[in-house]
């Protein structure tokens, strides 16, 4: 079965790549995973950060710090993606 990304996941990845490039970082070990839901996971090169991008949410671990971004907490998926990318890029800088 071919895994497909939602538009939210694709947009998060696009924004994340651009934001990380601005701080001299990039995604490493990117892969698609999941059984009932396809999600994107990976790490940030040179940092102890792992992230997950789900159909309508995201989270990351940066050392002992764990941040979760869920749909009910934001007005839109666009706002959620923006906050996730902003905080992840700040942690990676």
Beta strands, then each sheet from edge to edge (+ up, - down):
strand 1: 27-33
strand 2: 39-44
strand 3: 49-53
strand 4: 57-62
strand 5: 65-70
sheet 1: 1+ 2- 3+ 4- 5+
end
